[in-house]
Amino acid sequence: MSITNNRITMSADQFAKMAKIIYDRSGIHFPDSKKYIIESRLSQRVAELEMENFDQYIGYLTMGPYQTEEFQEMFNRITINETSFFRNDSQLDVFENQILPELLESRASKKRLRIWSAACSTGEEPFTLAMLIHRTLGVRLSDWRIEILGTDISEKAINVANEGRYTSYAVRTTTSLMKNRYFKQDGRDFVLDDTIRSMVNFEKHNLKDTMAAKRHGTWDVIFCRNVLIYFDDDMKAGVLSMFNNQLAADGTLFIGHSERIKTLTDQFTQLQIPQGFCYQKTDHVTTKGS
Ligand SMILES: C[S@@+](CC[C@H](N)C(=O)[O-])C[C@H]1O[C@@H](n2cnc3c(N)ncnc32)[C@H](O)[C@@H]1O
């Protein structure tokens, strides 16, 4: 019987099978050292389904019709959704003060700007970008068509984003000035201003699904921070290639400050902006430089 302290335990073999299922569907790579995460987060689920062990759960996921809802439930539980408003502000300074002004100039005739926050978790990142754009454009905002899309594989996270209601933990690195300007306090919660909420749309999206990414068309800026770390090199390379297809010729890709992509692709070249961790298409950078 695989139950210890009322918890259903997972053998090394069961972990290997679960890790493969998760990787095949999402690209999320769980090395052996992270077995405890899968075990602790899914054993409760196995019990809820009144199953006795992980073998039954694995059978449920892999045999018979595709268990769309169960996969969703599983992703809701196994993903790490850590985020906050104004996360890594030095990088956001680069966006606001260097990348955004250039884009506003180059898009001045069409007055349309499209930004994708890929794997946005509970929405703090795309809402932060909306605040920065709102602050930059001021009254000119109504002249522009600003489209900001936040996507994530976790439906639970997307539901939180759609609520626009946050705990003090989410705004822990937000200045009082920005808190006063863009949030209303309701008890212990921080409720986001409707103007900012209306600037962002959310959708469930799995970065492994390149066809779905195509449907969204071309983006001027893609933020994909603190997500690639969960993928192996093959998945990272696939995602980067998809970003390359979906990014405008002069668009910019922002990744997390601890993430490196140089050895994975030659399609992107890092911009020489300290603390930017931002990239443009190699063709574009070469043309600009020549
Ligand atoms: C640590 S959070 C990063 C949130 C935000 N980008 C930031 O930097 O604050 C990582 C997010 O990646 C999402 N994620 C993991 N694998 C994904 C996939 N294959 N497709 C889409 N989102 C994924 C998780 O659900 C999680 O919300």
The ligand as an SDF file (V2000), in Angstrom:
LIG
                    3D

 27 29  0  0  0  0  0  0  0  0999 V2000
    6.8510   31.8550  -11.8920 C   0  0  0  0  0  0  0  0  0  0  0  0
    5.4490   32.2370  -12.8370 S   0  0  0  0  0  0  0  0  0  0  0  0
    6.0050   33.6690  -13.7320 C   0  0  0  0  0  0  0  0  0  0  0  0
    4.9550   34.7470  -13.8040 C   0  0  0  0  0  0  0  0  0  0  0  0
    5.4100   36.0490  -14.4310 C   0  0  0  0  0  0  0  0  0  0  0  0
    5.8160   35.8780  -15.7940 N   0  0  0  0  0  0  0  0  0  0  0  0
    6.5360   36.6870  -13.6310 C   0  0  0  0  0  0  0  0  0  0  0  0
    7.6910   36.6700  -14.0640 O   0  0  0  0  0  0  0  0  0  0  0  0
    6.2690   37.2030  -12.5430 O   0  0  0  0  0  0  0  0  0  0  0  0
    5.5200   30.9510  -14.0750 C   0  0  0  0  0  0  0  0  0  0  0  0
    4.1990   30.7150  -14.7920 C   0  0  0  0  0  0  0  0  0  0  0  0
    4.4470   29.9090  -15.9460 O   0  0  0  0  0  0  0  0  0  0  0  0
    3.2800   29.1590  -16.1880 C   0  0  0  0  0  0  0  0  0  0  0  0
    3.5890   28.0630  -17.1050 N   0  0  0  0  0  0  0  0  0  0  0  0
    4.3670   26.9840  -16.8840 C   0  0  0  0  0  0  0  0  0  0  0  0
    4.3900   26.2050  -17.9780 N   0  0  0  0  0  0  0  0  0  0  0  0
    3.6170   26.8020  -18.9180 C   0  0  0  0  0  0  0  0  0  0  0  0
    3.2480   26.4600  -20.2460 C   0  0  0  0  0  0  0  0  0  0  0  0
    3.6660   25.3360  -20.8490 N   0  0  0  0  0  0  0  0  0  0  0  0
    2.4460   27.3120  -20.9190 N   0  0  0  0  0  0  0  0  0  0  0  0
    2.0050   28.4480  -20.3240 C   0  0  0  0  0  0  0  0  0  0  0  0
    2.3070   28.8060  -19.0630 N   0  0  0  0  0  0  0  0  0  0  0  0
    3.1060   27.9880  -18.3630 C   0  0  0  0  0  0  0  0  0  0  0  0
    2.8570   28.7240  -14.7900 C   0  0  0  0  0  0  0  0  0  0  0  0
    1.5040   28.3690  -14.7200 O   0  0  0  0  0  0  0  0  0  0  0  0
    3.1820   29.9640  -13.9600 C   0  0  0  0  0  0  0  0  0  0  0  0
    2.0460   30.7610  -13.7550 O   0  0  0  0  0  0  0  0  0  0  0  0
  1  2  1  0
  2  3  1  0
  2 10  1  0
  3  4  1  0
  4  5  1  0
  5  6  1  0
  5  7  1  0
  7  8  2  0
  7  9  1  0
 10 11  1  0
 11 12  1  0
 11 26  1  0
 12 13  1  0
 13 14  1  0
 13 24  1  0
 14 15  1  0
 14 23  1  0
 15 16  2  0
 16 17  1  0
 17 18  1  0
 17 23  2  0
 18 19  1  0
 18 20  2  0
 20 21  1  0
 21 22  2  0
 22 23  1  0
 24 25  1  0
 24 26  1  0
 26 27  1  0
M  CHG  2   2   1   9  -1
M  END
$$$$
